[in-house]
């Protein structure tokens, strides 16, 4: 079976950069991997959703269902979303780990917290979103006017303000090897 690697963190924390590098690493190893992020989900599958708490929850639920389908097909789904609420991330995990009446069907789910202080993310701000949020042009902006609930027990915790992208990817890959999702020695 496959696995879903769920990267969560603030806007501009480095989630997408790490997700792209991780996906490329996995593809280079000959594994089936697919990256799900705002650019390829928000404008298609979830184009009918806004940014209210309810819509954000539905956005994450749909993404989790799609990631589960990839994992069920023996692929590695790399999901990169702010996903600011613990309850939504818990639902994503439950969708993967639930088993049928015979106790079969559970799929791997690995939560990766891409931790970055808000001031560092705000300085990076490649899309100018923090600036717009501070000016009141964006309502409900995570980390400024809307909450980000830090993960309680992520399987992997990376610090994008202290680690290189490559170090973060290797930390994730080593965890996947340790849990048997990847064969040992795939970090090269």
Secondary structure, DSSP 8 states (H G I E B T S, - for coil): --EEEEEE--TTSSHHHHHHHHHHHHHHTT--EEEEEHHHHTTTTTTT--SSHHHHHHHHHHHHHHHHHHHHTT-EEEEE-----HHHHHHHHHHHH---TTS----EEEEEEEE--HHHHHHH-TTSHHHHHHTTSSSS-BTTTB-----SS-SEEEETTTS-HHHHHHHHHHHHHHTTSS-TTTT-
